[in-house]
Amino acid sequence: MHSNGPNERAELQRNTLRLLCSVLIKSGTRLEICHLLDPRVFQDPLQRVVFEEIRDLGTIESRRLRELLPARITNRGFPDFDLHEFLAPYEASEQDIDELFESALQLLDQSHPDEEHLAE
């Protein structure tokens, strides 16, 4: 899957945010991914703010992250933010995680275009 078009890019970004909110990854893994990603790969302002808030929350448990995220996003200027709608489908199965990780790897490649491809 290559992310040449805006729809594919938006899907990569959305999938990456779903991964970062998933209960199926450890908080340390989430934080590592956040440190590797350049926030500028999130072109949509709401997605960038969601990413920045996830990154700023650090290594907290994913369930707690999901509790805190809506208020933090609202405080950043998105009063109609609905986490359930934003992450739909809200729950990711273990099978979905592979696809979500692939999306994150592709975004990591976009974050560091001059380095070796991480997704390979």
DRENKETOR-646953 format. One record per residue (C-alpha): x, y, z; residue in three letters. Coordinates in Angstrom, 1 decimal. Layout:
N
<site><xx>X</xx><yy>Y</yy><zz>Z</zz><resn>ALA</resn></site>
...
***
This chain:
120
<site><xx>0.0</xx><yy>0.0</yy><zz>0.0</zz><resn>MET</resn></site>
<site><xx>1.5</xx><yy>3.3</yy><zz>-1.1</zz><resn>HIS</resn></site>
<site><xx>0.3</xx><yy>6.6</yy><zz>0.2</zz><resn>SER</resn></site>
<site><xx>0.4</xx><yy>8.8</yy><zz>-2.9</zz><resn>ASN</resn></site>
<site><xx>-3.1</xx><yy>10.2</yy><zz>-2.8</zz><resn>GLY</resn></site>
<site><xx>-4.7</xx><yy>12.4</yy><zz>-0.1</zz><resn>PRO</resn></site>
<site><xx>-7.3</xx><yy>9.7</yy><zz>0.7</zz><resn>ASN</resn></site>
<site><xx>-4.6</xx><yy>7.0</yy><zz>1.3</zz><resn>GLU</resn></site>
<site><xx>-2.5</xx><yy>9.5</yy><zz>3.3</zz><resn>ARG</resn></site>
<site><xx>-5.5</xx><yy>10.4</yy><zz>5.5</zz><resn>ALA</resn></site>
<site><xx>-6.2</xx><yy>6.6</yy><zz>6.0</zz><resn>GLU</resn></site>
<site><xx>-2.6</xx><yy>6.0</yy><zz>7.1</zz><resn>LEU</resn></site>
<site><xx>-2.8</xx><yy>8.9</yy><zz>9.6</zz><resn>GLN</resn></site>
<site><xx>-6.2</xx><yy>7.7</yy><zz>10.9</zz><resn>ARG</resn></site>
<site><xx>-4.9</xx><yy>4.1</yy><zz>11.2</zz><resn>ASN</resn></site>
<site><xx>-1.8</xx><yy>5.3</yy><zz>13.0</zz><resn>THR</resn></site>
<site><xx>-3.9</xx><yy>7.2</yy><zz>15.6</zz><resn>LEU</resn></site>
<site><xx>-6.1</xx><yy>4.1</yy><zz>16.1</zz><resn>ARG</resn></site>
<site><xx>-3.0</xx><yy>2.1</yy><zz>16.7</zz><resn>LEU</resn></site>
<site><xx>-1.7</xx><yy>4.6</yy><zz>19.2</zz><resn>LEU</resn></site>
<site><xx>-5.0</xx><yy>4.4</yy><zz>21.1</zz><resn>CYS</resn></site>
<site><xx>-5.3</xx><yy>0.7</yy><zz>21.0</zz><resn>SER</resn></site>
<site><xx>-5.2</xx><yy>-1.5</yy><zz>24.1</zz><resn>VAL</resn></site>
<site><xx>-3.2</xx><yy>-4.1</yy><zz>22.2</zz><resn>LEU</resn></site>
<site><xx>0.1</xx><yy>-2.1</yy><zz>22.2</zz><resn>ILE</resn></site>
<site><xx>2.1</xx><yy>-1.3</yy><zz>25.3</zz><resn>LYS</resn></site>
<site><xx>2.5</xx><yy>2.3</yy><zz>26.5</zz><resn>SER</resn></site>
<site><xx>6.2</xx><yy>2.2</yy><zz>25.9</zz><resn>GLY</resn></site>
<site><xx>5.7</xx><yy>1.1</yy><zz>22.3</zz><resn>THR</resn></site>
<site><xx>3.2</xx><yy>3.9</yy><zz>21.8</zz><resn>ARG</resn></site>
<site><xx>5.7</xx><yy>6.4</yy><zz>23.2</zz><resn>LEU</resn></site>
<site><xx>8.5</xx><yy>5.1</yy><zz>20.9</zz><resn>GLU</resn></site>
<site><xx>6.3</xx><yy>5.5</yy><zz>17.9</zz><resn>ILE</resn></site>
<site><xx>5.3</xx><yy>9.0</yy><zz>18.9</zz><resn>CYS</resn></site>
<site><xx>8.9</xx><yy>10.0</yy><zz>19.3</zz><resn>HIS</resn></site>
<site><xx>9.8</xx><yy>8.7</yy><zz>15.9</zz><resn>LEU</resn></site>
<site><xx>6.9</xx><yy>10.3</yy><zz>14.1</zz><resn>LEU</resn></site>
<site><xx>7.2</xx><yy>13.9</yy><zz>12.8</zz><resn>ASP</resn></site>
<site><xx>3.9</xx><yy>15.6</yy><zz>13.8</zz><resn>PRO</resn></site>
<site><xx>4.0</xx><yy>17.4</yy><zz>10.4</zz><resn>ARG</resn></site>
<site><xx>3.0</xx><yy>14.1</yy><zz>8.7</zz><resn>VAL</resn></site>
<site><xx>-0.5</xx><yy>14.7</yy><zz>10.2</zz><resn>PHE</resn></site>
<site><xx>-1.8</xx><yy>17.2</yy><zz>7.7</zz><resn>GLN</resn></site>
<site><xx>-5.3</xx><yy>17.5</yy><zz>9.1</zz><resn>ASP</resn></site>
<site><xx>-5.3</xx><yy>19.9</yy><zz>12.1</zz><resn>PRO</resn></site>
<site><xx>-7.5</xx><yy>17.7</yy><zz>14.3</zz><resn>LEU</resn></site>
<site><xx>-5.3</xx><yy>14.6</yy><zz>13.6</zz><resn>GLN</resn></site>
<site><xx>-2.2</xx><yy>16.6</yy><zz>14.4</zz><resn>ARG</resn></site>
<site><xx>-3.7</xx><yy>17.8</yy><zz>17.7</zz><resn>VAL</resn></site>
<site><xx>-4.8</xx><yy>14.2</yy><zz>18.6</zz><resn>VAL</resn></site>
<site><xx>-1.3</xx><yy>13.0</yy><zz>17.9</zz><resn>PHE</resn></site>
<site><xx>0.3</xx><yy>15.7</yy><zz>19.9</zz><resn>GLU</resn></site>
<site><xx>-1.9</xx><yy>15.0</yy><zz>22.9</zz><resn>GLU</resn></site>
<site><xx>-1.3</xx><yy>11.3</yy><zz>22.7</zz><resn>ILE</resn></site>
<site><xx>2.5</xx><yy>12.0</yy><zz>22.6</zz><resn>ARG</resn></site>
<site><xx>2.2</xx><yy>14.5</yy><zz>25.5</zz><resn>ASP</resn></site>
<site><xx>0.4</xx><yy>12.0</yy><zz>27.7</zz><resn>LEU</resn></site>
<site><xx>3.4</xx><yy>9.7</yy><zz>27.7</zz><resn>GLY</resn></site>
<site><xx>3.4</xx><yy>6.1</yy><zz>28.9</zz><resn>THR</resn></site>
<site><xx>0.0</xx><yy>6.0</yy><zz>30.6</zz><resn>ILE</resn></site>
<site><xx>-2.3</xx><yy>3.0</yy><zz>30.1</zz><resn>GLU</resn></site>
<site><xx>-4.3</xx><yy>3.1</yy><zz>26.9</zz><resn>SER</resn></site>
<site><xx>-7.7</xx><yy>3.0</yy><zz>28.7</zz><resn>ARG</resn></site>
<site><xx>-6.6</xx><yy>6.1</yy><zz>30.7</zz><resn>ARG</resn></site>
<site><xx>-5.4</xx><yy>7.8</yy><zz>27.6</zz><resn>LEU</resn></site>
<site><xx>-8.8</xx><yy>7.3</yy><zz>26.0</zz><resn>ARG</resn></site>
<site><xx>-10.5</xx><yy>8.8</yy><zz>29.1</zz><resn>GLU</resn></site>
<site><xx>-8.3</xx><yy>11.9</yy><zz>29.1</zz><resn>LEU</resn></site>
<site><xx>-8.1</xx><yy>12.5</yy><zz>25.3</zz><resn>LEU</resn></site>
<site><xx>-11.5</xx><yy>14.0</yy><zz>24.6</zz><resn>PRO</resn></site>
<site><xx>-11.2</xx><yy>16.8</yy><zz>27.2</zz><resn>ALA</resn></site>
<site><xx>-7.6</xx><yy>17.6</yy><zz>26.0</zz><resn>ARG</resn></site>
<site><xx>-8.8</xx><yy>17.8</yy><zz>22.4</zz><resn>ILE</resn></site>
<site><xx>-11.7</xx><yy>19.9</yy><zz>23.3</zz><resn>THR</resn></site>
<site><xx>-9.4</xx><yy>22.3</yy><zz>25.2</zz><resn>ASN</resn></site>
<site><xx>-7.2</xx><yy>22.6</yy><zz>22.1</zz><resn>ARG</resn></site>
<site><xx>-10.1</xx><yy>24.1</yy><zz>20.1</zz><resn>GLY</resn></site>
<site><xx>-12.1</xx><yy>21.1</yy><zz>18.9</zz><resn>PHE</resn></site>
<site><xx>-15.3</xx><yy>21.3</yy><zz>21.0</zz><resn>PRO</resn></site>
<site><xx>-17.2</xx><yy>18.7</yy><zz>18.9</zz><resn>ASP</resn></site>
<site><xx>-14.5</xx><yy>16.0</yy><zz>19.2</zz><resn>PHE</resn></site>
<site><xx>-16.0</xx><yy>12.5</yy><zz>19.7</zz><resn>ASP</resn></site>
<site><xx>-13.4</xx><yy>9.9</yy><zz>20.3</zz><resn>LEU</resn></site>
<site><xx>-15.7</xx><yy>7.0</yy><zz>19.5</zz><resn>HIS</resn></site>
<site><xx>-16.5</xx><yy>8.5</yy><zz>16.1</zz><resn>GLU</resn></site>
<site><xx>-12.9</xx><yy>9.5</yy><zz>15.5</zz><resn>PHE</resn></site>
<site><xx>-11.5</xx><yy>6.0</yy><zz>16.1</zz><resn>LEU</resn></site>
<site><xx>-14.4</xx><yy>4.1</yy><zz>14.6</zz><resn>ALA</resn></site>
<site><xx>-14.3</xx><yy>1.2</yy><zz>14.5</zz><resn>PRO</resn></site>
<site><xx>-13.3</xx><yy>1.8</yy><zz>18.2</zz><resn>TYR</resn></site>
<site><xx>-11.9</xx><yy>-1.6</yy><zz>19.0</zz><resn>GLU</resn></site>
<site><xx>-9.1</xx><yy>-3.1</yy><zz>16.9</zz><resn>ALA</resn></site>
<site><xx>-8.7</xx><yy>-6.8</yy><zz>16.7</zz><resn>SER</resn></site>
<site><xx>-5.3</xx><yy>-8.4</yy><zz>16.8</zz><resn>GLU</resn></site>
<site><xx>-5.7</xx><yy>-9.0</yy><zz>13.1</zz><resn>GLN</resn></site>
<site><xx>-6.3</xx><yy>-5.2</yy><zz>12.6</zz><resn>ASP</resn></site>
<site><xx>-3.2</xx><yy>-4.4</yy><zz>14.5</zz><resn>ILE</resn></site>
<site><xx>-1.0</xx><yy>-5.7</yy><zz>11.7</zz><resn>ASP</resn></site>
<site><xx>-2.6</xx><yy>-3.3</yy><zz>9.3</zz><resn>GLU</resn></site>
<site><xx>-2.4</xx><yy>-0.5</yy><zz>11.8</zz><resn>LEU</resn></site>
<site><xx>1.3</xx><yy>-1.1</yy><zz>12.4</zz><resn>PHE</resn></site>
<site><xx>1.9</xx><yy>-1.1</yy><zz>8.7</zz><resn>GLU</resn></site>
<site><xx>0.2</xx><yy>2.3</yy><zz>8.5</zz><resn>SER</resn></site>
<site><xx>2.4</xx><yy>3.6</yy><zz>11.3</zz><resn>ALA</resn></site>
<site><xx>5.5</xx><yy>2.3</yy><zz>9.5</zz><resn>LEU</resn></site>
<site><xx>4.5</xx><yy>4.0</yy><zz>6.3</zz><resn>GLN</resn></site>
<site><xx>4.0</xx><yy>7.3</yy><zz>8.2</zz><resn>LEU</resn></site>
<site><xx>7.4</xx><yy>6.8</yy><zz>9.9</zz><resn>LEU</resn></site>
<site><xx>8.9</xx><yy>6.5</yy><zz>6.4</zz><resn>ASP</resn></site>
<site><xx>7.2</xx><yy>9.8</yy><zz>5.5</zz><resn>GLN</resn></site>
<site><xx>8.6</xx><yy>11.3</yy><zz>8.7</zz><resn>SER</resn></site>
<site><xx>12.2</xx><yy>10.4</yy><zz>7.7</zz><resn>HIS</resn></site>
<site><xx>12.2</xx><yy>10.4</yy><zz>3.9</zz><resn>PRO</resn></site>
<site><xx>16.0</xx><yy>10.5</yy><zz>3.6</zz><resn>ASP</resn></site>
<site><xx>16.6</xx><yy>7.4</yy><zz>5.8</zz><resn>GLU</resn></site>
<site><xx>16.3</xx><yy>3.7</yy><zz>4.9</zz><resn>GLU</resn></site>
<site><xx>12.7</xx><yy>2.6</yy><zz>4.6</zz><resn>HIS</resn></site>
<site><xx>11.4</xx><yy>1.3</yy><zz>8.0</zz><resn>LEU</resn></site>
<site><xx>8.5</xx><yy>-0.5</yy><zz>6.5</zz><resn>ALA</resn></site>
<site><xx>10.8</xx><yy>-3.0</yy><zz>4.6</zz><resn>GLU</resn></site>
***
